[in-house]
Amino acid sequence: MKKITFSTMIIMLLMIIMTHDSLCQKQNNHWYFGNKAAIDFVTDPPNELKNSKMIAIEGCSSISDSTGELLFYTNGVTIWNSLHEIMNEGSGLLGQLSAVQTGLSIQQPNNPHRYYVFSLPEVERGSNTCYYSVVDMRGDQGLGTVTEKNTILLNTTTEKITCARHENGIDYWIILHDKQNTYYSFLLDKNGISKTPIESNGQLYFNTSTWDCSGYMKTSIDSKKIAISKRGVGPQSWVELVNFDNKTGIVNSPTTIVFPSLTYGIEFSPNGQYMYVSCGTSSSVSSLYQVDIRQHGIDNKLPSTLLYETDLLWYGALQIAINKKIYLAINESQYLGVINNPDGEGQQCDFVEKGLFLEHGRSYLGLPTIDQTLFFIKPTVKDCDNSKGRQTTLPNSYYKVNSIFPDLGGV
């Protein structure tokens, strides 16, 4: 057996990263959102699709298989299959159309056919319950069937939900927040979802107004940080940034960042150095901020930069995509905003307000709530000559790649 040198292993890894389009997970290839809007990321920029049957004012989700083929999409009330028909037993979910992050859909670990769909309430209507339903993609000749519907997960939730990858790289944490200051982390593994969450506290309380329960909660793609919007009623609002221990499910080191207008969308840059926050309402100036979070946990004063503002449009959700760009929902618009280089500092991030034209659909406030941990892996390369005992950990890679090395023959 021929030995592969350390330098050759590095070259092989770089080849894998450079060919990420053919190797990375593609479960997030399709986005369905807004007023029958849909795009796919087979190309960059993404293609617009004309087949959506869904209206989603805010929360929504769509999921594809590992090859990028659409499985289903949902607004937390109805699930549509890949033929754009209502899935078998896929109506009557107890989410609400104006719940901010309703619809999150996650594949159960070690079960390629089984998906959990989480439905959230619109707190302004007096509801505080998060439900989950289960989709089995073996049903209805591969189009999917809802086999369990509207099972209560938490009775004290807001309109926020996110997921993080467990430290083991297989299981998930499903994370909710209540109207006080408590984060609830539910473990999702091969046995299903835990009924007993891990509870830990932040600083901000969400009980001063039902508007506090609006706005997003997001996880960084490495599952190490969580940010949550406390929207309030104005003139200012807040984002809380915490560290997340993805081994235990506990948050720590909360830091509060104050904004001069009502926060809504949140997203992290691929390299984890910056956080983006959108602000605005139907009757106020909308704005987009970049926050430098490199000193989080060391310095509580994290600098923010105003990137753009307008009094003509209403900014909504922010969502990272497989092409490393961040997209901004603009309410009742034919356009999505695009942050083309989110790893860039300040104006180098290259934000374009009219970044992607939607000819057939319209954006509302929401974009799909997805499992963006699929975009992350921290590769470790070991020299094949074990006598050297040499190992290196490479920088965090945005793309999750399969453990496939090309056959280089006698290299």
C-alpha positions as CSV (number, residue, x, y, z in Angstrom):
1,M,0.0,0.0,0.0
2,K,1.4,3.4,-1.0
3,K,1.7,6.1,1.6
4,I,0.1,9.4,1.0
5,T,2.2,12.4,2.2
6,F,0.9,15.1,4.4
7,S,1.0,17.7,1.7
8,T,-0.9,15.5,-0.7
9,M,-3.6,15.1,1.9
10,I,-3.9,18.9,2.1
11,I,-4.2,19.1,-1.7
12,M,-6.9,16.4,-1.7
13,L,-8.9,18.3,0.9
14,L,-8.7,21.5,-1.1
15,M,-9.9,19.7,-4.2
16,I,-12.9,18.5,-2.2
17,I,-13.7,22.0,-0.9
18,M,-13.3,23.5,-4.4
19,T,-15.8,21.0,-5.8
20,H,-18.4,21.6,-3.0
21,D,-21.3,21.9,-5.4
22,S,-21.2,18.2,-6.2
23,L,-20.4,17.0,-2.7
24,C,-22.2,19.3,-0.2
25,Q,-25.6,18.5,1.2
26,K,-28.4,20.0,-0.9
27,Q,-31.4,19.7,1.5
28,N,-31.7,23.5,1.3
29,N,-31.6,23.8,-2.5
30,H,-35.3,24.9,-2.7
31,W,-36.8,27.9,-1.0
32,Y,-40.6,28.4,-1.0
33,F,-41.9,31.6,0.7
34,G,-44.0,34.7,0.5
35,N,-46.8,35.0,-2.0
36,K,-46.2,31.9,-4.2
37,A,-42.5,32.8,-4.5
38,A,-39.9,30.1,-5.0
39,I,-36.3,29.8,-6.0
40,D,-33.7,27.0,-6.3
41,F,-30.0,27.2,-5.8
42,V,-28.9,24.8,-8.6
43,T,-27.3,27.8,-10.1
44,D,-25.9,31.1,-8.7
45,P,-27.7,33.4,-8.9
46,P,-30.7,31.1,-8.1
47,N,-33.4,30.2,-10.6
48,E,-36.9,31.4,-10.0
49,L,-39.7,28.7,-10.0
50,K,-43.3,29.2,-11.0
51,N,-44.9,26.2,-9.2
52,S,-45.6,27.3,-5.6
53,K,-49.0,26.9,-4.2
54,M,-48.2,28.5,-0.8
55,I,-48.9,31.8,0.8
56,A,-46.7,32.4,3.8
57,I,-46.9,35.9,5.4
58,E,-44.0,35.1,7.7
59,G,-42.8,31.6,8.8
60,C,-42.2,28.8,6.3
61,S,-39.9,26.0,5.5
62,S,-39.0,23.8,2.5
63,I,-36.8,20.7,2.4
64,S,-35.1,18.6,-0.3
65,D,-33.4,15.3,-0.2
66,S,-29.6,15.0,-0.2
67,T,-29.5,15.2,-4.1
68,G,-31.4,18.4,-4.1
69,E,-34.8,17.0,-5.2
70,L,-37.8,18.8,-3.5
71,L,-39.6,16.8,-0.9
72,F,-42.1,19.2,0.6
73,Y,-42.7,22.8,1.8
74,T,-45.0,24.3,4.5
75,N,-46.2,27.4,6.1
76,G,-46.8,25.6,9.4
77,V,-50.5,25.2,8.6
78,T,-50.4,23.1,5.4
79,I,-47.7,20.9,3.8
80,W,-47.4,20.6,0.0
81,N,-45.6,17.7,-1.6
82,S,-43.2,17.7,-4.5
83,L,-46.1,17.7,-6.9
84,H,-47.4,20.9,-5.2
85,E,-50.4,19.1,-3.9
86,I,-51.5,19.1,-0.3
87,M,-49.7,16.1,1.3
88,N,-51.7,13.2,2.5
89,E,-53.0,14.3,6.0
90,G,-51.0,17.5,5.5
91,S,-53.6,20.1,6.3
92,G,-54.8,21.3,9.7
93,L,-51.5,21.9,11.3
94,L,-51.9,24.2,14.3
95,G,-49.4,26.9,13.3
96,Q,-50.5,30.3,12.2
97,L,-49.7,32.2,9.0
98,S,-48.2,35.2,10.8
99,A,-46.0,33.3,13.3
100,V,-42.5,34.4,12.6
101,Q,-40.7,31.1,12.4
102,T,-43.4,28.5,12.1
103,G,-42.7,25.5,9.9
104,L,-39.1,24.4,10.7
105,S,-38.6,21.0,9.2
106,I,-35.8,18.6,10.3
107,Q,-34.9,15.1,9.2
108,Q,-34.7,12.7,12.1
109,P,-31.1,11.5,12.7
110,N,-30.4,8.0,11.3
111,N,-33.9,7.9,9.6
112,P,-33.8,9.1,6.0
113,H,-37.6,8.9,5.6
114,R,-38.8,10.6,8.8
115,Y,-39.1,14.4,9.2
116,Y,-40.3,16.6,12.1
117,V,-42.3,19.7,11.2
118,F,-42.7,22.3,14.0
119,S,-45.7,24.7,14.0
120,L,-45.7,27.9,16.1
121,P,-48.4,30.2,17.3
122,E,-49.1,33.9,16.6
123,V,-48.7,35.2,20.1
124,E,-50.7,38.4,19.4
125,R,-53.7,36.1,19.2
126,G,-53.2,34.7,22.6
127,S,-51.6,31.3,21.7
128,N,-48.3,30.1,23.2
129,T,-48.0,26.5,22.1
130,C,-45.4,24.9,19.9
131,Y,-46.6,21.7,18.1
132,Y,-44.8,19.1,16.0
133,S,-46.0,16.8,13.3
134,V,-44.2,13.9,11.7
135,V,-43.9,13.2,7.9
136,D,-43.0,9.7,6.6
137,M,-41.7,10.1,3.1
138,R,-42.4,6.4,2.3
139,G,-46.1,7.1,2.4
140,D,-48.3,7.9,-0.6
141,Q,-45.9,6.2,-3.0
142,G,-43.0,8.5,-2.0
143,L,-44.9,11.7,-1.9
144,G,-45.1,11.6,1.9
145,T,-47.8,11.2,4.6
146,V,-48.3,13.0,7.9
147,T,-48.3,10.1,10.4
148,E,-48.5,12.2,13.6
149,K,-50.0,15.6,13.9
150,N,-50.1,18.5,16.3
151,T,-48.3,16.9,19.3
152,I,-47.6,19.5,21.9
153,L,-43.9,20.2,22.5
154,L,-44.0,23.4,24.7
155,N,-46.9,25.4,26.1
156,T,-45.0,28.6,26.9
157,T,-43.3,29.5,23.6
158,T,-42.9,32.6,21.6
159,E,-42.8,32.7,17.7
160,K,-39.1,31.8,17.6
161,I,-37.5,28.5,16.9
162,T,-34.1,27.4,15.7
163,C,-32.0,24.2,15.5
164,A,-28.3,23.4,16.3
165,R,-26.2,20.4,15.6
166,H,-25.2,18.3,18.6
167,E,-21.5,18.1,19.3
168,N,-21.6,14.4,18.1
169,G,-22.4,15.7,14.6
170,I,-25.5,13.5,14.2
171,D,-28.2,14.6,16.6
172,Y,-30.0,18.0,16.8
173,W,-31.1,20.5,19.4
174,I,-34.5,22.1,18.7
175,I,-34.4,25.4,20.6
176,L,-37.4,27.5,21.7
177,H,-37.7,30.6,24.0
178,D,-40.5,31.5,26.4
179,K,-42.0,34.8,27.3
180,Q,-39.6,35.2,30.3
181,N,-35.8,34.7,29.8
182,T,-35.5,30.9,29.3
183,Y,-34.2,28.9,26.4
184,Y,-35.5,25.4,26.0
185,S,-33.3,22.8,24.2
186,F,-35.0,19.6,23.1
187,L,-32.8,16.8,21.9
188,L,-33.8,15.2,18.6
189,D,-32.1,11.9,18.0
190,K,-32.7,8.4,16.4
191,N,-35.3,7.7,19.1
192,G,-37.4,10.9,18.4
193,I,-37.6,14.2,20.3
194,S,-37.1,14.4,24.0
195,K,-40.1,15.4,26.1
196,T,-37.9,17.0,28.8
197,P,-35.9,20.0,27.6
198,I,-32.6,21.4,28.9
199,E,-33.4,24.9,30.4
200,S,-31.0,27.8,30.7
201,N,-31.4,31.5,31.1
202,G,-30.4,34.6,29.2
203,Q,-30.7,38.3,30.2
204,L,-33.7,39.6,28.3
205,Y,-37.3,39.1,29.3
206,F,-39.9,38.8,26.6
207,N,-43.0,39.7,28.7
208,T,-43.3,43.5,28.3
209,S,-45.3,43.3,25.0
210,T,-46.6,40.7,22.6
211,W,-44.3,42.4,20.1
212,D,-41.4,41.0,22.1
213,C,-42.4,37.6,20.9
214,S,-42.0,38.6,17.2
215,G,-38.6,38.7,15.4
216,Y,-36.2,35.9,14.7
217,M,-33.9,33.6,16.7
218,K,-30.9,32.2,14.7
219,T,-28.0,29.8,15.3
220,S,-24.6,30.3,13.7
221,I,-23.7,27.6,11.2
222,D,-21.2,26.1,13.6
223,S,-23.9,25.8,16.3
224,K,-21.9,27.7,18.8
225,K,-23.9,31.0,19.0
226,I,-27.6,31.9,19.2
227,A,-29.0,35.4,18.6
228,I,-32.6,36.4,19.4
229,S,-34.6,39.5,18.7
230,K,-36.6,41.3,21.4
231,R,-38.7,43.5,19.2
232,G,-40.6,45.7,21.7
233,V,-42.8,48.5,20.7
234,G,-40.2,51.2,20.1
235,P,-38.4,53.5,19.8
236,Q,-35.6,51.0,20.5
237,S,-35.3,47.3,20.6
238,W,-32.7,44.6,21.3
239,V,-30.8,41.5,20.2
240,E,-29.4,39.1,22.8
241,L,-26.3,37.1,21.7
242,V,-25.4,34.0,23.7
243,N,-22.9,31.2,23.4
244,F,-24.4,27.8,23.0
245,D,-22.8,24.6,24.3
246,N,-23.9,22.1,21.7
247,K,-22.9,19.2,23.9
248,T,-25.1,20.1,26.9
249,G,-27.8,22.3,25.2
250,I,-27.0,25.2,27.6
251,V,-26.6,28.9,26.7
252,N,-24.1,31.2,28.5
253,S,-22.4,34.6,28.2
254,P,-25.4,36.6,27.2
255,T,-24.7,40.0,25.7
256,T,-27.4,42.6,24.8
257,I,-27.1,44.9,21.8
258,V,-29.4,47.9,21.5
259,F,-30.8,49.2,18.2
260,P,-32.7,52.5,17.5
261,S,-35.6,50.8,15.7
262,L,-37.5,47.5,15.9
263,T,-35.4,44.4,15.2
264,Y,-36.7,41.5,13.1
265,G,-34.3,39.4,11.0
266,I,-31.0,38.0,12.2
267,E,-28.3,36.1,10.4
268,F,-24.6,35.1,11.0
269,S,-21.8,35.4,8.4
270,P,-20.3,32.1,7.2
271,N,-17.0,32.8,9.1
272,G,-18.9,33.6,12.3
273,Q,-17.3,37.0,12.8
274,Y,-20.3,39.1,12.0
275,M,-24.0,39.2,12.7
276,Y,-26.6,40.9,10.5
277,V,-29.8,42.5,11.9
278,S,-32.7,43.9,10.0
279,C,-35.0,46.5,11.6
280,G,-38.3,48.2,10.6
281,T,-42.0,48.2,10.6
282,S,-44.7,49.2,8.1
283,S,-44.6,52.8,9.3
284,S,-41.0,53.5,10.1
285,V,-37.5,53.5,8.5
286,S,-36.1,50.1,7.7
287,S,-32.4,49.5,8.2
288,L,-29.8,46.8,8.0
289,Y,-26.9,46.5,10.5
290,Q,-23.7,44.5,10.7
291,V,-22.4,43.7,14.2
292,D,-18.8,42.7,14.8
293,I,-19.1,39.7,17.3
294,R,-15.4,38.7,17.4
295,Q,-15.1,40.0,20.9
296,H,-18.3,38.4,22.2
297,G,-17.6,36.9,25.7
298,I,-14.7,39.3,26.2
299,D,-16.2,42.7,25.6
300,N,-19.9,43.4,26.1
301,K,-19.7,46.4,23.8
302,L,-20.0,44.9,20.4
303,P,-19.6,47.5,17.6
304,S,-22.4,47.8,15.0
305,T,-22.4,49.4,11.6
306,L,-25.4,50.8,9.8
307,L,-25.2,49.4,6.2
308,Y,-28.3,50.8,4.7
309,E,-31.7,52.4,5.5
310,T,-34.8,53.3,3.6
311,D,-38.2,54.8,4.5
312,L,-39.9,53.2,1.5
313,L,-39.7,49.5,2.2
314,W,-40.3,47.1,5.1
315,Y,-37.3,44.8,5.8
316,G,-38.0,41.3,7.1
317,A,-36.1,38.0,7.5
318,L,-32.5,37.4,6.8
319,Q,-31.4,33.9,5.6
320,I,-28.0,32.5,4.5
321,A,-28.0,30.2,1.5
322,I,-25.8,27.4,0.1
323,N,-24.0,30.0,-2.1
324,K,-22.6,31.8,1.0
325,K,-24.8,34.9,0.4
326,I,-27.4,36.2,2.8
327,Y,-30.9,37.1,1.4
328,L,-33.2,39.8,2.8
329,A,-37.0,39.5,2.6
330,I,-38.7,42.8,1.7
331,N,-42.4,42.9,2.4
332,E,-44.7,43.0,-0.6
333,S,-41.8,43.4,-3.0
334,Q,-40.7,41.8,-6.3
335,Y,-37.1,41.8,-5.0
336,L,-35.0,40.1,-2.3
337,G,-32.1,42.1,-1.0
338,V,-28.7,40.3,-1.2
339,I,-25.6,40.5,1.0
340,N,-23.1,39.2,-1.6
341,N,-20.0,39.0,0.6
342,P,-21.2,38.6,4.3
343,D,-17.7,37.8,5.5
344,G,-16.6,41.3,4.4
345,E,-16.3,44.1,7.0
346,G,-18.7,47.1,6.8
347,Q,-19.6,48.1,3.3
348,Q,-17.3,45.4,1.9
349,C,-20.2,43.0,2.6
350,D,-21.7,44.3,-0.7
351,F,-25.4,44.7,0.2
352,V,-27.7,45.2,-2.8
353,E,-31.3,46.1,-1.9
354,K,-32.7,45.0,-5.3
355,G,-30.4,42.0,-5.5
356,L,-32.7,39.3,-6.9
357,F,-35.8,39.9,-9.0
358,L,-38.9,37.8,-8.5
359,E,-41.0,37.8,-11.7
360,H,-43.6,35.3,-10.7
361,G,-43.9,35.6,-6.9
362,R,-43.7,38.2,-4.2
363,S,-41.8,38.5,-1.0
364,Y,-43.5,39.0,2.3
365,L,-41.7,39.2,5.6
366,G,-40.5,35.7,5.9
367,L,-37.9,33.4,4.3
368,P,-37.6,29.6,5.0
369,T,-36.4,28.6,8.4
370,I,-33.8,25.9,7.5
371,D,-31.2,23.6,9.0
372,Q,-28.2,25.8,8.1
373,T,-25.9,23.6,10.2
374,L,-25.7,21.5,7.0
375,F,-23.4,24.2,5.6
376,F,-20.7,23.5,8.2
377,I,-17.9,21.1,8.9
378,K,-14.6,21.4,10.8
379,P,-12.3,19.0,8.9
380,T,-9.3,17.3,10.5
381,V,-6.7,15.7,8.4
382,K,-4.3,13.0,9.6
383,D,-1.1,12.1,7.8
384,C,-1.5,8.5,6.6
385,D,2.0,7.7,7.9
386,N,1.1,7.0,11.5
387,S,4.7,6.8,12.6
388,K,4.9,10.6,12.3
389,G,1.8,11.0,14.5
390,R,1.1,14.3,12.8
391,Q,-2.4,15.9,12.7
392,T,-3.7,19.3,11.7
393,T,-7.1,20.9,12.2
394,L,-7.9,23.1,9.2
395,P,-10.0,26.4,9.4
396,N,-13.7,26.1,9.6
397,S,-15.2,25.3,6.2
398,Y,-18.6,26.7,5.2
399,Y,-19.5,23.7,3.2
400,K,-20.3,20.3,4.7
401,V,-18.6,17.7,2.5
402,N,-18.8,14.0,2.5
403,S,-15.8,12.0,3.6
404,I,-14.8,11.1,0.0
405,F,-11.3,11.3,-1.2
406,P,-10.4,11.0,-4.9
407,D,-8.3,8.1,-6.0
408,L,-5.0,9.8,-7.0
409,G,-3.3,6.6,-7.9
410,G,0.5,6.9,-7.4
411,V,0.5,10.5,-6.2
